[in-house]
Structures are given as C-alpha cells and as structure tokens.
Amino acid sequence: MNMNNILKTLGIEKINEGAFTGTKSIKSSGEKIASYSPVDGKLIASVISATEKNYDAVVRQAEKAFEEWRMIPAPKRGEVVRQIGEALRKYKEPLGKLVSYEMGKSLQEGYGEVQEMIDIADFAVGLSRQLHGLTMHSERPLHRMYEQWHPLGVVGIISAFNFPVAVWSWNAFIAWVCGDVCVWKPSEKTPLTALACQHIVSAVLKANKVPEGINGLVIGGRDIGELMSADTRVPLVSATGSTRMGKAVGATVAARLGRSLLELGGNNAIIISEHADLDIALPAALFGAVGTAGQRCTTTRRLIIHEKVYDVFKKKLVAAYKQLNIGNPLDEKNHVGPLIDKDAVAAYEHAIKEVKREGGKQLVAGGVLEGKGYESGCYVKPCIYEASPDFAIVQHETFAPILYLMKYQTLNEAMAIQNNVPQGLSSAIMTLNLREAEQYLSCAGSDCGIANVNIGTSGAEIGGAFGGEKETGGGRESGSDSWKAYMRRQTNTINYSTQLPLAQGIKFNI
C-alpha cells in the first residue's frame, strides 16, 4: 500500500488547512495538528487547525447557504446526496484504507465504515420523499389541522475518532435532505479522513451548483467544540464521544435552550443463558469484545453467564482468544489492530491494574506488545478477567479490549447486573428460550437503547435508530424516525369557513 498515492487520490497534501466554508478553504494561523498512524507510528500528514475567526466565518457562510438550501425541494436535495453516495462508491478503497491507517481499525472495518456511509446515503435519498407530517380532525367546523416539519438551520456535528467518517455521515446526509446545513468538527485524532470526505463531497456539491456553505468543516481541539456548543446560531449540536464530553456539551447547549443529540459511552453486556446456542454466542462475544480493539461504543465489555454453562463457555472463550492475531490492521489476516494512541494504552494499563487491585481473577493476560511490527507502542493484548459487577472499574467504560466475566443464577439477576451501570447503549441475550427473550425485551428487561437476541452488541444496522439511555445521552441517529431530530415541528390550523369561532365560546359584540 502506497499511502502517498492514497493521499494524492483523496486530495490531501502534506500540510492542509483545517477550515472550509464548503468547497473553499480558509487560511488559518492555528496550531499544527500532526496525524500519526497508530499502525506504525509514522507521520501521515498535518493540518493547520481552525481559529475562532475561522469558525465564525464558516458558520456565517453556513447561515447564508441555509437561506437558499432550505428552499430547494427535498427530493432534489436527496438527488445531491445520492450523487455523494456514488462518489463514495468510487473512493471506497482509498478512503477505507485511510480510515484503517489513520484510526487503526482493521482494513475490513475501514471498508465497512465507508460502506455505512454509502448505505446511509441510500437511506437518506429514500427519506427525502418521506418527510411526512400528520393530519388531525379539528373540533371546530370547517377547519383543518395538520403538522409539518421544517429544517432547523445550522447543525453542528462533533464526531469521535473510532468511527471517524460514518457517524458524521449519519448526521450530515439526513440533515441535508431535511434542508439543514452542517458544520463538522471531527476528532483532532483523525483529521485526514475528514479532509478526504470534505474533498469528495465538495466536488459533488460544486458540480450541482449547491450554495457554498452547506458542508462546513472546522478541524481543531476542544476550543472549537466549546465555541459550537455555546453558539446560538447553531440550533442543534450532535456530539459523539465520552460521557464527560457529552455532559459538558449538553449543559452548554441547554443553557442557551438549544438542542443536543448526544451519543456517548457504552458499557455493554451479553447475557449468555443456560438455553443459549454456545456456537453462536462464542463469535458474538469474541467479535464484540475485540473488534476495533475494543474501541467501539458498542463493544462488549461484560459477559454475564449462567452458572450451568459458565465453565464450559469460559473454556471455549479462552481457547478462542489464543487464536487471535494482533498486528497491522491493513493485513487482513490480523484480527486486532492498535489502540488510537498512547493515552489509550495508559487507560488500558490503568484498568488492568484496577481490576487486579479489586480482586479480579486473570483468565487471559493483557499487556503492551513490543518488538517488530509494534513500534508505535499502541498494540495491546485483549484480556479477560473474572470480576464482580460491583467493582468500580467494571462500572467504568475503558476504551480497550478488556472483557469482564461474571456468573448469574436467574434471569432477573442477570438483567439487574446488566442494567446496574451508568451507561445504557447496547445489550444482548443469547437464548433459545422464547419466554426469556420476550422478558428481556419487555419494559422490565434491558434498559438500553439497543437490545438484541442471539446477536452481539456490535454491528447495528443503519435502518434502526441508534443510541442509548442514561449516561449514553438519550440521542438517536441514523434510521427509523431519527430525522425528526434535525427538524422543527409546526402545527397548522386552517379556517375555510365564513366565521371565526373563539376558544371557550367567548364572543365579542363587534
């Protein structure tokens, strides 16, 4: 793989501007953000971060673009998004490789992330002809009531490093067909994939003579996110990241009575029943725990296993971990790539230290890998510990491949263990017992935004609303009716009579 050729294909030079009003870049004097690959520790390219002045210029242009974009019929907006999906098909291979190299996920997952963007483009195109409201019967004669949905305006998008492009597209593509314009602040850990998307999308928008400003980009650190959160010109801020970050964004946006769509931490569990098909449960648990090196918000972090199958399943799982290949994620023979950076490695080491201190029993040892192929210092061993659900570290989301095992006797006990964490994103039960499955999916069962039966916690489809409860933030993105988050509801009453009946029978002698 020649990364220089990939960067050239995607329009990324060695040093790039970090602010775009759309198709046009803005000269910036901000700090330089150097993007190093966790795969080999090498410098990929650099970006000059946006300043407050740059941010203001991008938002002002977005406001101007909104005035025109909102008046274009939704199906025509959908046609533009359809063409963006076609462009992503063209660039799937180089963009997927860049996602893998800059973020560290496997090449298959890199391609899969771009495919998610293509899929959400297809979804958004169909949605562009279905932004429907309701009609209601009025209590007054010769009156008609209905509701309609209008675009909000400028949508701010703050995305995380682990899905550096897909989650942005979940928001942007749907917001665009709704008539909104977007300003994107990507993770400063993965700026190059954002730049690549900017170039791909801008070429389509330019060809369609779309108003300059519907796809603003501001690359920078925490200060840019703070500006966006406090900006009254941005009615909706969609933020993906840690619970700590989400609480700060949510509080700031709420203080100005804006809207926030938060997709935050997950501490996801799979319950493995005595009635489970263990041959299905094993790959679900394995992929859920080690996929993306444990850096998914839907990563499986806890296995709650019935005591009757605990020892059998534990033995199978430990044996499966011995088959894992850890190494360069661009080599498709490897299952586990690196963590994003050395800060993530430090968090991984701290979690292992804590679970040992609290009395956890090691089943598969962890550790940082060294030597040839691991020069970046970001490769770690996926590990397993038997732990109590009450351990403080088990209550915490560690973004790394650490899996905690615990036993249960009754389904109610298992569900109580699963739900007894601050987060509420994804969950699953492995069972062939219909009553157990239905109980798990009832209002007295899983308290998560996603609850699965006989599949793992990872791999959500774009057709369903994605998001969770409690400290996961309560937001919903992608499928179902998640589009409503990007629009404002308006109730309309039309009087086509020759009289004006007043509320409560009030009359004036006029």
C-alpha positions in Angstrom: 0.0 0.0 0.0 1.4 3.4 -1.0 -0.1 5.9 1.4 1.3 8.8 -0.6 -0.7 7.7 -3.6 -3.8 7.3 -1.5 -3.4 10.8 0.0 -2.9 12.2 -3.5 -6.0 10.4 -4.8 -8.1 11.8 -1.9 -6.7 15.4 -2.4 -4.8 15.6 0.8 -1.4 17.3 0.8 1.3 17.1 3.4 0.1 20.2 5.2 -3.6 21.2 4.9 -5.8 24.0 6.0 -8.3 23.0 8.7 -11.2 25.2 7.9 -13.6 25.1 4.9 -16.7 27.0 4.2 -17.6 24.2 1.8 -15.6 23.9 -1.4 -13.3 26.7 -0.3 -10.6 26.5 2.3 -9.8 29.3 4.8 -6.2 30.4 5.6 -5.6 29.7 9.2 -2.9 30.6 11.7 -3.9 28.0 14.3 -1.7 25.3 15.7 -0.4 22.4 13.5 -2.1 19.1 14.2 0.2 16.2 13.1 -1.6 13.0 12.3 0.5 10.0 13.2 -0.7 6.5 12.4 -1.1 4.1 15.4 -0.3 1.3 12.9 3.4 2.2 12.6 3.9 5.5 14.4 4.7 7.4 11.2 3.5 10.9 10.3 0.8 10.8 7.7 0.2 14.5 7.1 -0.5 17.6 9.1 -3.4 20.1 9.4 -3.4 23.7 10.4 -6.2 23.9 13.0 -9.1 26.4 12.7 -9.1 29.5 14.8 -12.2 31.2 16.4 -12.1 33.7 13.5 -12.2 30.7 11.0 -15.0 29.1 12.9 -17.1 32.3 12.8 -16.5 32.6 9.0 -17.6 29.0 8.4 -20.8 29.5 10.4 -21.6 32.8 8.8 -21.3 31.1 5.4 -23.5 28.2 6.6 -26.2 30.6 7.7 -26.2 32.3 4.3 -26.3 28.9 2.5 -29.3 27.8 4.6 -31.4 30.6 3.3 -31.1 29.0 -0.2 -30.7 25.3 0.6 -33.9 25.1 2.6 -36.0 26.3 -0.4 -34.7 23.5 -2.7 -37.3 20.7 -2.8 -36.4 17.8 -0.6 -36.3 15.2 -3.4 -33.8 17.4 -5.2 -31.7 17.6 -2.1 -31.9 13.9 -2.0 -30.6 13.7 -5.5 -27.4 15.5 -4.4 -27.0 13.1 -1.6 -27.5 10.2 -4.0 -24.6 11.5 -6.1 -22.5 11.8 -2.9 -23.2 8.1 -2.3 -22.0 7.3 -5.8 -18.8 9.3 -5.3 -18.1 7.3 -2.1 -18.5 4.1 -4.0 -15.8 5.4 -6.4 -13.5 6.3 -3.5 -14.3 3.4 -1.2 -11.0 1.6 -1.4 -8.6 4.6 -0.8 -10.9 6.1 1.8 -11.3 2.8 3.6 -7.5 2.3 3.7 -7.0 5.8 5.1 -9.6 5.2 7.8 -7.8 2.0 8.7 -4.4 3.5 8.7 -5.2 6.8 10.5 -7.5 5.2 13.1 -6.1 1.7 13.4 -9.1 -0.4 12.8 -8.9 -3.5 10.5 -9.0 -3.0 6.8 -12.3 -4.9 6.6 -13.7 -2.5 9.1 -12.3 0.5 7.2 -14.1 -0.6 4.1 -17.1 -1.4 6.2 -17.2 2.1 7.6 -17.2 3.7 4.1 -20.0 1.2 3.1 -22.0 2.5 6.0 -21.7 6.0 4.5 -22.9 4.6 1.2 -25.8 2.9 2.9 -26.9 5.9 4.8 -26.8 8.0 1.6 -29.2 5.4 0.1 -31.4 5.7 3.2 -31.4 9.5 3.1 -32.3 9.5 -0.6 -35.5 7.5 0.1 -36.2 9.6 3.2 -36.1 12.8 1.0 -39.5 11.8 -0.3 -41.0 10.8 3.1 -40.6 13.8 5.4 -44.2 13.5 6.2 -46.4 15.0 8.9 -49.9 14.1 10.3 -53.4 15.5 9.7 -55.8 15.8 12.6 -59.5 16.4 12.9 -60.4 19.8 14.3 -63.1 20.3 16.9 -64.2 23.4 15.1 -66.4 23.1 12.0 -64.9 23.8 8.6 -61.3 23.8 10.0 -58.4 21.6 9.1 -55.4 20.8 11.2 -52.1 19.3 10.2 -48.5 19.3 11.2 -45.4 19.8 9.1 -41.7 19.7 9.6 -39.2 22.4 8.7 -35.4 22.4 8.7 -33.7 23.8 11.8 -30.8 25.6 10.2 -27.1 25.1 11.0 -26.4 21.7 12.5 -23.1 21.3 14.4 -21.6 17.8 14.3 -18.8 16.8 16.7 -17.6 13.3 15.9 -15.2 10.8 17.6 -12.1 9.1 16.3 -13.4 5.5 16.5 -15.8 6.0 13.6 -14.2 9.0 12.0 -16.4 9.3 9.0 -19.5 7.0 9.3 -21.1 8.8 12.3 -20.6 12.2 10.6 -22.5 10.9 7.5 -25.3 9.6 9.7 -25.9 13.1 10.8 -24.9 15.1 7.7 -26.7 13.1 5.0 -30.0 13.1 6.9 -29.7 16.7 7.9 -29.0 17.7 4.3 -32.1 16.0 2.9 -34.1 17.7 5.8 -32.9 21.1 4.4 -30.3 21.8 7.1 -26.7 22.8 6.6 -23.8 21.3 8.6 -20.6 22.4 10.3 -18.4 19.5 11.2 -15.8 19.4 13.9 -14.1 16.0 13.6 -11.8 14.4 16.1 -8.4 16.0 16.2 -7.0 12.5 16.3 -8.4 11.7 12.8 -8.3 14.9 10.8 -7.2 13.5 7.5 -10.3 11.2 7.0 -12.4 14.3 7.5 -10.4 16.3 4.9 -10.8 13.4 2.5 -14.6 13.4 2.9 -14.6 17.2 2.5 -12.9 16.9 -0.9 -15.2 14.1 -2.1 -18.4 15.8 -1.1 -17.3 19.2 -2.2 -16.7 18.0 -5.8 -20.3 16.7 -5.9 -21.8 19.9 -4.4 -19.8 22.1 -6.8 -21.0 20.0 -9.8 -24.6 20.5 -8.7 -24.1 24.3 -8.1 -25.1 23.9 -4.5 -24.8 27.0 -2.4 -21.4 27.4 -0.8 -21.6 26.6 2.9 -23.8 23.6 3.4 -20.8 21.4 4.3 -18.6 23.5 6.6 -15.5 21.9 8.2 -13.6 23.2 11.3 -10.7 21.0 12.5 -9.4 21.7 15.9 -9.4 20.8 19.6 -11.7 21.2 22.5 -11.9 25.0 22.0 -13.8 24.6 18.6 -16.3 22.2 20.3 -16.9 24.8 23.0 -17.5 27.6 20.5 -20.0 25.4 18.7 -21.8 24.4 21.9 -22.2 28.0 23.0 -23.2 29.3 19.6 -26.8 30.5 19.4 -26.6 30.3 15.6 -26.3 26.5 15.8 -29.8 25.3 17.0 -28.7 21.6 17.1 -25.3 20.1 18.2 -24.9 16.4 17.6 -22.0 15.2 19.7 -20.4 11.7 19.8 -17.8 10.9 22.3 -17.2 10.3 26.0 -19.8 10.9 28.7 -17.6 13.5 30.2 -17.5 15.4 26.9 -21.3 15.0 26.4 -22.2 16.3 29.8 -20.2 19.5 29.0 -21.8 19.9 25.6 -25.3 19.1 26.9 -25.0 21.7 29.7 -23.7 24.4 27.5 -26.3 23.9 24.8 -29.1 23.6 27.3 -28.1 26.9 29.0 -29.0 28.6 25.7 -32.1 26.5 25.2 -30.6 24.8 22.2 -30.9 21.2 21.2 -28.3 18.5 21.7 -28.2 15.0 20.2 -25.8 13.0 22.4 -24.2 9.6 21.6 -21.9 8.9 24.5 -20.4 6.0 26.4 -21.4 2.4 26.4 -20.7 -0.4 29.0 -22.4 -3.2 27.0 -23.2 -6.7 28.2 -24.2 -10.0 26.7 -26.2 -12.4 28.9 -25.5 -16.0 28.0 -28.4 -18.1 29.1 -28.3 -21.8 30.0 -30.5 -22.1 26.9 -28.0 -20.4 24.6 -26.6 -21.9 21.5 -22.9 -21.6 22.5 -21.7 -21.9 19.0 -23.5 -18.7 18.2 -22.7 -17.0 21.5 -18.9 -17.5 21.1 -18.3 -15.5 17.9 -20.7 -12.8 19.1 -18.8 -12.4 22.4 -15.4 -12.6 20.7 -16.1 -10.0 18.0 -18.0 -7.8 20.4 -15.0 -7.7 22.8 -12.0 -7.4 20.4 -13.5 -5.8 17.3 -11.8 -2.4 16.6 -9.5 -3.3 19.5 -12.4 -2.6 22.0 -12.8 1.0 20.7 -16.4 0.8 19.7 -19.1 2.5 21.8 -21.0 -0.8 21.3 -18.0 -3.0 22.3 -18.9 -5.9 24.6 -17.3 -5.2 27.9 -19.2 -7.6 30.2 -20.3 -11.2 29.8 -23.0 -12.3 32.3 -23.0 -16.1 32.1 -25.4 -18.6 33.6 -23.7 -20.8 36.2 -24.7 -24.0 34.4 -22.7 -23.1 31.3 -20.2 -20.8 32.8 -17.2 -23.2 33.0 -17.9 -24.6 29.5 -18.2 -21.2 27.9 -15.2 -19.8 29.7 -13.1 -22.6 28.4 -14.3 -22.0 24.8 -13.7 -18.3 25.1 -10.2 -18.6 26.5 -9.3 -21.0 23.7 -10.7 -18.6 21.1 -8.6 -15.7 22.4 -5.4 -17.8 21.8 -6.3 -17.8 18.1 -6.3 -14.0 17.8 -3.7 -12.4 15.5 -2.6 -9.0 16.7 -0.8 -6.7 14.2 -1.0 -4.3 11.3 -4.8 -3.9 10.6 -4.1 -3.5 6.9 -3.1 -7.1 6.8 -6.4 -9.0 6.6 -5.0 -12.0 8.5 -4.9 -9.9 11.7 -8.0 -9.7 13.9 -6.8 -6.9 16.3 -5.1 -3.7 15.4 -3.7 -0.9 17.7 -5.3 1.5 20.1 -5.6 5.0 18.8 -2.7 6.4 20.8 -0.5 6.0 23.9 -3.1 7.8 26.1 -5.5 5.0 25.3 -2.7 2.5 26.2 -2.2 4.2 29.5 -6.0 3.9 30.2 -5.9 0.2 29.3 -3.0 -0.4 31.7 -4.7 1.5 34.5 -7.9 -0.6 34.1 -5.9 -3.8 34.3 -4.2 -2.5 37.4 -7.5 -1.6 39.0 -9.3 -4.9 38.3 -6.4 -6.7 39.8 -6.4 -4.4 42.9 -10.2 -5.0 43.3 -9.7 -8.8 43.3 -10.3 -9.8 39.7 -9.0 -13.1 38.5 -7.0 -13.1 35.3 -8.1 -15.6 32.7 -6.2 -14.2 29.6 -3.3 -11.9 30.4 -3.1 -8.4 28.9 0.0 -6.3 28.2 1.6 -3.9 25.7 3.2 -5.6 22.8 6.8 -4.6 21.8 9.2 -5.5 19.1 9.0 -5.7 15.3 5.6 -4.7 13.9 4.7 -3.0 17.2 6.9 0.0 17.1 4.1 2.5 17.5 3.6 1.4 21.1 -0.1 1.2 20.6 -0.7 -2.6 20.3 -2.1 -4.4 23.4 -3.3 -7.9 24.1 -7.0 -8.4 24.5 -7.5 -9.8 28.0 -10.2 -11.4 30.2 -10.9 -11.1 33.9 -13.4 -12.7 36.2 -14.9 -9.8 38.1 -17.7 -8.8 40.4 -20.3 -6.5 38.9 -19.8 -4.2 41.9 -16.1 -3.5 41.0 -15.6 0.2 40.4 -13.7 -0.5 37.2 -16.5 -2.6 35.9 -18.8 0.3 36.2 -16.4 2.4 34.1 -16.1 2.3 30.3 -12.5 1.6 29.3 -12.0 2.1 25.5 -9.8 -1.0 25.1 -10.2 -4.8 24.6 -10.8 -5.8 28.3 -13.6 -8.2 29.0 -15.1 -8.9 32.4 -16.9 -12.3 33.2 -19.4 -12.8 35.9 -22.0 -15.5 36.8 -25.7 -15.5 37.4 -28.4 -17.9 38.6 -31.7 -16.3 37.5 -32.7 -14.1 34.5 -33.9 -11.3 36.8 -30.5 -11.4 38.5 -28.7 -11.2 35.1 -30.8 -8.3 33.9 -30.2 -6.4 37.2 -26.5 -6.9 36.7 -26.6 -5.7 33.1 -28.7 -2.6 34.0 -26.7 -1.7 37.1 -24.2 0.5 35.3 -24.4 4.2 34.5 -24.4 3.7 30.7 -27.3 2.3 28.6 -26.3 1.9 24.9 -26.3 -1.7 23.6 -27.2 -5.1 25.1 -27.9 -8.7 24.1 -29.1 -12.0 25.3 -28.1 -15.4 23.9 -31.1 -17.8 24.4 -33.3 -20.2 22.5 -36.0 -19.8 25.2 -38.8 -17.7 23.8 -40.0 -16.6 27.3 -36.5 -15.4 28.3 -36.2 -13.5 25.0 -39.5 -11.7 25.4 -38.9 -11.0 29.1 -35.5 -9.5 28.2 -37.2 -7.2 25.6 -40.0 -6.1 27.8 -40.2 -2.8 29.7 -38.9 -4.8 32.8 -35.9 -6.1 30.8 -32.9 -4.4 29.2 -32.8 -0.6 29.9 -30.6 0.1 26.9 -31.4 1.8 23.6 -30.4 -1.3 21.7 -31.4 -4.8 22.9 -30.7 -7.8 20.8 -31.5 -11.5 20.9 -28.9 -14.0 19.6 -26.7 -11.4 18.1 -24.0 -9.4 19.8 -23.8 -5.8 21.0 -21.9 -4.6 17.9 -23.0 -4.2 14.3 -26.1 -2.0 14.4 -27.8 -1.6 11.1 -28.5 1.9 9.7 -32.2 1.2 9.3 -32.8 1.3 13.1 -32.5 4.3 15.4 -29.0 4.2 17.0 -28.5 5.5 20.5 -28.9 4.8 24.2 -30.2 5.9 27.6 -28.8 7.1 30.9 -25.2 8.4 30.5 -25.2 7.4 26.9 -27.1 10.6 26.4 -30.6 9.7 25.0 -29.8 10.7 21.4 -30.9 8.7 18.3 -29.2 8.8 14.9 -29.5 7.1 11.6 -32.7 5.1 10.9 -36.3 4.9 11.8 -37.7 8.4 12.5 -34.4 9.9 13.8 -34.7 12.5 11.0 -37.1 14.4 13.3 -34.2 15.5 15.5 -32.9 17.6 12.6 -36.3 19.4 12.0 -38.7 21.6 13.9 -42.4 20.6 14.2 -45.1 23.1 13.3 -48.8 22.6 13.9 -51.1 24.4 11.4 -54.8 25.2 11.6 -56.7 26.4 8.5 -60.2 28.0 8.8 -62.0 27.8 5.5 -65.4 28.9 6.9 -67.0 32.3 6.9 -66.9 32.6 10.7 -64.3 32.7 13.5 -65.4 30.5 16.5 -63.3 31.6 19.5 -62.0 29.4 22.3 -64.2 28.7 25.3 -67.2 30.1 23.5 -66.0 33.7 24.0 -67.9 36.3 22.0 -67.4 40.0 21.2 -70.1 42.5 20.3 -68.5 43.7 17.2 
